[in-house]
Amino acid sequence: MTGRAWDLILAGGGLANGLIAWRLRQLRPELKVLLLEAESQAGGNHTWSFHQGDLTPEQHRWIAPLVSHRWQGYDVRFPGLTRSLDSGYYSITSDHFAEALTAALGDDVQTGARVHSLTPDSVNLEDGRSLTAGAVIDGRGYRPDGNLTTGSQSFLGQLWRLHQPHGLTRPILMDATVDQNGGYRFVYTLPFSATELLIEDTHYVDVARLDPDRARENIRQYASKQGWQLGRLLREEQGDLPIMLAGDVQNFWQQRRGQPCSGLRAGLFHATTGYSLPHAVRLADAIAALPTITAAGLHSLIHGYALRQWRAQRFFRVLNRMLFLAGEPDRRWQVMQRFYTLNDGLIARFYAGQLTLADKARILAGKPPVPVGEALLAILQLTPRLRAFHHE
């Protein structure tokens, strides 16, 4: 295959590039698209989730074959609040994702293909092959960048088969009644079947330093407290999602030097939650609508989309700075508990990244759950701790 020209090479077989390949196969099957994944299967080892209101009805339709689990609502738990919300919630497991992509793309998904270097129209693999294409999209995941100031949502999740049914009918998105351990900590639980449960220990912390052994023990203790008898461990996943606080987005994109990027590599994720699927779906739709696929055209499209999203998420970065920089780390849960007292529609629009001016005013109304002076300094980016994030 050396020297063969492709219309598009997708470097990295994660969520964003996988969705681009999936959508192009649906709408532009005449295009020659190659998906390269370094590991043994596309998608790696992940669970991606999203809310009903994150996508349009048409987007729900075309992504439906990739969805592994669906629920009619979810619960949250805080020291002073327990609430059930009826908004639909969906998850995609990487195993199901990989099976669907492989069935749709066949040999155009290549695993064990490690990228040594790439340009906007070529890829050099570690096995010595050189591939050319009309365009190359780099979707190899998030890479820390000095132009971006971020906190971290660090997590370790375990999928267990229990000895007895767990009794849950819907996810628990946040159970923050647990010890906070120096940051905003909660347990995230997805019931995949009557006896299969994904239990995830999640921490919003300044720096990604999650101790895996401690997280595993946290999960065991949480399961015991809930009365769940852990049986067989089926899978474990671990990750660190960036939570955006501030940045120089113009310089970030100048350093891409014309290279089309996708997903976390392009900074396309919800600034507060770290969820990337809605942006990946929208980007896949936009790319599939291009009349021709060229490196320059893709870079222009993705760059423009990313800049619009950066501007649209300014308010979320403000909230993040209040969460990370104002008040004590062990009291961060108070910010989220107050948020979940708001109305269902606002909460859905928050997750979809589509807050109205009235929504923003409502979120900031009243006495903030953090010290007022520290909150103002965080909003104005005047707190010394913001600069310290670059050096921790």
C-alpha atoms as one frame of an Amber mdcrd trajectory, in Angstrom:
protein
   0.000   0.000   0.000   3.085   2.269   0.088   2.557   5.381  -1.982  -1.165
   4.800  -2.492  -3.106   8.046  -2.431  -6.175   8.257  -0.210  -8.765  11.001
  -0.195  -8.473  11.212   3.582  -6.308   9.583   6.226  -7.516   9.746   9.817
  -4.528   9.415  12.154  -5.873   7.993  15.406  -8.915   5.752  15.672 -10.591
   7.390  18.641 -14.056   8.860  18.935 -13.692  11.974  16.765 -11.919  10.330
  13.837 -14.098   7.246  14.107 -17.240   9.361  13.806 -15.786  11.206  10.805
 -15.101   7.870   9.091 -18.571   6.583  10.011 -20.363   9.664   8.669 -18.327
   9.786   5.470 -19.106   6.132   4.797 -22.810   6.955   5.187 -22.862  10.096
   3.027 -19.734   9.913   0.833 -19.029   6.223   0.222 -17.099   7.056  -2.944
 -14.284   8.610  -0.893 -11.232   6.538  -0.049 -10.864   6.966   3.713  -8.241
   5.209   5.825  -8.456   5.059   9.630  -5.171   4.348  11.421  -5.166   3.150
  15.033  -2.018   2.428  17.032  -3.633  -0.097  19.380  -5.322  -3.434  18.719
  -8.772  -1.957  18.041 -10.276   1.391  17.131 -11.667   3.355  20.033  -9.121
   2.180  22.573 -10.576   1.437  26.012 -13.239   4.045  26.757 -16.864   4.751
  27.532 -18.297   7.896  25.921 -21.580   9.327  27.121 -23.913  12.135  26.134
 -27.284  13.665  26.944 -30.473  13.610  24.884 -30.358  17.360  24.305 -26.735
  17.336  23.120 -27.705  16.208  19.602 -30.384  16.983  17.049 -32.927  14.279
  16.083 -31.029  13.691  12.823 -27.738  13.297  14.673 -29.356  10.841  17.065
 -30.544   8.885  14.031 -27.191   8.495  12.328 -25.244   7.756  15.487 -27.834
   5.273  16.815 -26.079   2.080  15.584 -23.031   3.040  17.666 -24.938   3.528
  20.917 -24.503   0.690  23.409 -26.866   1.736  26.216 -29.814   4.112  26.647
 -31.617   5.316  29.770 -34.657   7.551  30.287 -33.019   9.677  32.970 -30.314
   9.896  35.621 -29.788  10.748  39.292 -27.392  13.007  41.198 -26.519  12.925
  44.882 -24.927  15.644  47.023 -24.638  16.128  50.792 -27.656  18.455  50.728
 -29.506  17.341  47.590 -30.692  14.183  45.854 -32.435  14.627  42.523 -33.744
  12.576  39.586 -33.806  14.140  36.118 -35.761  12.722  33.183 -33.380  13.793
  30.419 -32.287  10.812  28.290 -28.717   9.605  28.687 -26.655   7.468  26.286
 -23.332   5.622  26.316 -21.031   4.154  23.675 -18.515   1.512  24.722 -15.266
   1.261  22.797 -15.746  -2.472  22.077 -19.114  -1.848  20.398 -17.677   1.209
  18.641 -14.786  -0.823  17.229 -17.057  -3.633  16.035 -19.378  -1.233  14.217
 -16.524   0.687  12.579 -14.788  -2.478  11.440 -18.030  -3.850   9.991 -18.641
  -0.610   8.093 -15.097   0.147   6.911 -13.519  -3.306   6.659  -9.850  -3.162
   5.667  -9.972   0.634   5.690  -9.525   0.375   9.452  -5.905  -0.530  10.156
  -4.875  -1.349  13.726  -1.364  -1.624  15.096  -0.477   1.305  12.819   1.654
   3.645  14.908   2.263   7.094  13.467   5.844   8.333  13.506   5.136  11.713
  11.928   2.547  13.396   9.760   1.851  16.438   7.628  -1.426  17.824   6.282
  -1.198  15.364   3.360   1.080  12.502   4.440   1.703  10.008   7.230   4.918
   8.179   8.081   4.364   5.040  10.150   6.793   3.460  12.585   6.886   0.315
  10.436   8.466   2.340   7.624   5.435   2.884   5.410   4.746   6.308   3.942
   1.163   7.124   2.968  -0.142  10.102   1.029  -3.621  11.580   0.932  -5.605
  14.565  -0.150  -5.743  15.421   3.550  -4.720  14.029   6.935  -6.612  14.705
  10.171  -4.675  14.296  13.409  -7.032  12.870  16.021  -4.533  11.234  18.367
  -5.975  12.640  21.578  -5.248  15.542  23.878  -1.720  16.836  24.173  -0.881
  19.407  26.894  -0.169  22.808  25.378   1.463  25.847  26.975  -1.171  28.076
  25.372  -3.953  26.425  27.374  -4.489  26.530  31.140  -6.433  23.511  32.310
  -7.446  21.600  35.371  -8.115  17.889  35.161 -11.049  15.524  35.457  -9.114
  12.410  36.440 -10.924   9.117  36.694 -10.610   5.371  36.985 -13.589   3.218
  36.094 -14.206  -0.487  36.553 -16.883  -2.600  34.887 -18.008  -5.295  37.323
 -20.291  -8.275  37.078 -21.977  -8.494  40.467 -23.024 -11.594  42.368 -26.535
 -10.161  42.785 -28.572  -7.561  40.830 -27.651  -4.002  41.763 -31.200  -2.643
  41.576 -30.381   0.501  39.561 -32.555   1.418  36.599 -30.722   4.610  35.589
 -27.229   6.083  35.914 -25.973   8.001  38.912 -24.048  10.744  37.145 -22.654
  12.256  40.305 -22.611  10.910  43.836 -20.666  13.590  45.684 -21.611  12.343
  49.143 -18.197  10.626  49.240 -15.012  12.003  50.844 -13.665  14.764  48.601
  -9.917  13.983  48.884  -8.662  17.488  48.072 -10.818  18.301  45.043 -14.315
  17.823  43.685 -14.761  14.055  43.858 -17.796  11.991  42.905 -18.648   8.434
  41.905 -20.225   7.917  38.471 -22.223   4.723  37.941 -23.710   3.243  34.753
 -25.933   0.132  34.946 -25.221  -1.839  31.764 -27.414  -4.790  32.776 -29.106
  -6.116  35.901 -25.755  -7.371  37.194 -23.179  -5.370  35.195 -22.148  -1.998
  36.546 -19.527   0.549  35.512 -18.320   2.303  38.679 -16.035   5.277  38.151
 -14.077   7.226  40.761 -13.819  10.788  39.394 -11.835  13.775  40.670 -11.779
  17.412  39.503  -8.249  18.293  40.552  -5.674  20.932  39.704  -3.172  18.414
  38.323  -3.735  14.913  36.874  -2.211  12.770  39.621  -4.800  10.113  40.319
  -3.433   7.160  42.288  -4.885   4.056  40.569  -4.639   1.851  43.645  -6.410
   4.412  45.793  -9.138   4.795  43.158  -9.634   1.009  43.061  -9.968   0.940
  46.832 -12.430   3.854  46.661 -14.559   1.836  44.224 -14.477  -1.249  46.461
 -15.507   0.797  49.483 -18.279   2.570  47.575 -19.680  -0.720  46.247 -19.662
  -2.190  49.747 -21.496   0.853  51.132 -24.172   0.466  48.422 -24.601  -3.217
  49.247 -23.202  -4.391  45.895 -21.260  -7.661  45.980 -18.471  -7.362  43.441
 -17.918 -10.516  41.446 -15.828 -10.501  38.267 -13.909  -7.474  37.009 -14.643
  -7.265  33.263 -12.780  -4.116  32.283 -10.903  -1.139  33.696 -10.377   2.262
  32.098  -8.472   5.310  33.248  -8.151   8.819  31.877  -7.548  12.520  32.434
  -9.895  14.934  30.681  -8.787  18.572  30.386 -11.035  21.167  32.036 -10.410
  24.504  30.364  -9.725  27.560  32.525  -8.141  30.052  30.120  -5.860  30.211
  27.109  -4.493  31.860  23.995  -6.515  30.044  21.347  -5.097  32.072  18.443
  -1.544  31.009  19.256  -2.714  27.455  19.894  -3.978  27.253  16.314  -0.984
  29.051  14.821   1.163  26.272  16.213  -0.922  23.681  14.387   0.786  25.042
  11.207  -2.080  24.164   8.913  -2.523  20.634  10.253  -6.195  19.603  10.428
  -6.991  18.168  13.872 -10.049  16.666  15.518 -11.435  15.862  18.938  -9.363
  16.630  22.011  -6.361  17.281  19.758  -8.243  20.309  18.418  -9.492  21.381
  21.845 -13.039  20.358  20.915 -14.674  19.355  24.182 -17.098  20.839  26.683
 -14.962  23.138  28.816 -16.588  22.100  32.107 -17.630  18.464  31.668 -14.902
  17.311  29.294 -17.551  15.578  27.120 -16.357  15.536  23.512 -18.987  13.494
  21.661 -21.357  16.365  20.732 -18.510  18.327  19.129 -17.262  15.200  17.368
 -20.726  14.590  15.898 -21.085  18.185  14.700 -17.619  18.171  13.182 -18.296
  14.882  11.363 -21.462  16.397   9.886 -19.595  19.522   8.776 -16.782  17.538
   7.140 -19.219  15.240   5.338 -20.919  18.334   3.889 -17.734  19.667   2.273
 -17.907  19.477  -1.535 -14.252  18.426  -1.717 -11.791  17.129   0.853  -8.516
  19.053   0.929  -6.057  19.737   3.720  -6.493  23.505   3.412 -10.267  23.236
   3.324 -10.364  20.955   6.361  -8.023  23.167   8.350 -10.100  26.224   7.549
 -13.330  24.443   8.506 -12.017  22.984  11.769 -10.135  26.145  12.752 -13.248
  28.252  12.224 -15.446  25.830  14.144 -12.974  25.675  17.030 -12.739  29.468
  17.294 -16.527  29.792  17.371 -16.729  27.175  20.095 -14.009  28.901  22.096
 -15.991  32.125  22.058 -19.225  30.285  22.841 -17.649  28.573  25.864 -16.269
  31.699  27.523 -18.922  31.504  30.249 -18.006  27.882  30.999 -14.357  28.852
  31.481 -15.500  31.491  33.960 -17.437  28.835  35.891 -14.398  26.556  35.817
 -12.189  29.251  37.305 -14.716  29.732  40.088 -14.746  25.977  40.654 -10.960
  25.556  40.707  -9.677  28.887  41.979 -12.256  30.202  44.465 -12.668  28.588
  47.868 -11.279  25.381  49.296 -10.854  22.329  47.023 -12.825  20.118  49.437
 -15.794  22.499  49.125 -16.026  22.486  45.314 -19.015  20.169  45.510 -21.078
  23.118  46.753 -20.842  24.752  43.309 -22.282  21.674  41.593 -24.907  21.069
  44.275 -26.215  24.616  43.773 -26.207  24.129  39.991 -28.406  21.042  40.298
 -31.097  23.033  42.114 -31.822  24.837  38.813 -34.544  23.865  36.334 -34.312
  20.848  34.026 -34.208  22.881  30.814 -31.291  24.992  31.972 -29.356  21.910
  33.046 -29.948  20.284  29.634 -28.794  23.447  27.838 -25.712  23.576  30.064
 -24.631  20.098  29.008 -25.379  20.899  25.365 -23.279  24.080  25.627 -26.253
  26.194  24.559 -26.950  28.461  27.524 -29.075  31.555  26.947 -28.306  34.942
  28.476 -31.113  34.320  30.955 -29.551  30.949  31.869 -26.193  32.573  32.560
 -27.790  35.235  34.709 -29.697  32.576  36.649 -26.529  30.538  37.294 -24.722
  33.586  38.691 -27.701  34.996  40.600 -27.738  35.043  44.381 -24.941  34.412
  46.821 -22.194  32.291  45.236 -21.262  29.034  47.012 -17.627  30.260  47.151
 -16.102  33.400  48.765 -17.240  36.467  46.799 -13.815  38.109  46.633 -12.099
  34.960  45.418 -14.897  34.388  42.896 -14.391  37.864  41.409 -10.631  37.381
  41.169 -11.183  34.031  39.431 -13.644  35.545  36.958 -11.204  38.357  36.106
  -8.239  35.926  35.864  -6.389  37.885  38.566  -5.785  35.067  41.029  -2.112
  34.030  41.404  -3.168  30.374  41.345  -4.125  30.652  37.673  -0.497  31.230
  36.708   0.599  28.443  39.029  -1.369  25.894  36.974   1.307  26.127  34.273
   4.013  25.063  36.726   2.428  22.353  38.870
